[in-house]
Amino acid sequence: MNSLLIDLLILLPGTAVLLWLSRKALRHPGGHGFYRFFAWEGILALVVLNRQPWGEQPFSPHQMASWLLMSLSIYLVIRGHRALRDQGLASTERQDGALYEFEKTTTLVTTGIFKHIRHPMYASLLSLAWGAYFQAPSLPGTVVVGLTTMFLLLTAKSDERECLVYFGEAYAAYMQKTRGFIPHVY
């Protein structure tokens, strides 16, 4: 089968799934879910762009960096989701239709992974994007991962605005003492 056809058979259904998952968020431009859709789309594009050389040279420095970043991505998403599920007390009382059910937290989570970084889920996506990029770094991949990074930063900033509205001063204080993506750094 033609390589371009395979790419399209991955990209088109993948985009359709992402559109369906983001259908509510895309109705709210400027919301965190709106920007997250474009970050997800960028990650999908990186996977498609680098699918052929994926794992061909598993011990090359760039692929070892890729596997490390993708492992970090898995760790961050598991820890972040678990903390939100166990401590966030998600409830339907939060009527924001753009949020997924697990995002409808009613308690500010500041322990576990959230004690060290405010955005473990977005840091996970950032690690995944860069991990996919390092499978086969290229100029087109650099453009896509740069845009994906920008959309994830916009996602985080928008999420922070939303959390400030919902949690108020408690979230502002949390922002002052906890970094966004890298403990003690950024």
Buried (B, 14 or more C-beta within 10 A) or exposed (E): EEEEEEBEEBBEEBBEEBEEBBEBBBEBEEBBBBBBBBBBBBBBBBBBBBBEBEEEEEEBEEBEBBBBBBEBBEBBBEBBBEBBEEBBBBEEEBEEEBBEEEBBBEEBBBEBBBBBBBBBBBBBBBBBBBBBBBBBBEEEBEEBBEBBBBBBBBBBBBBBBBBBEBBEEBBEEBBEEBBBBEEEEE
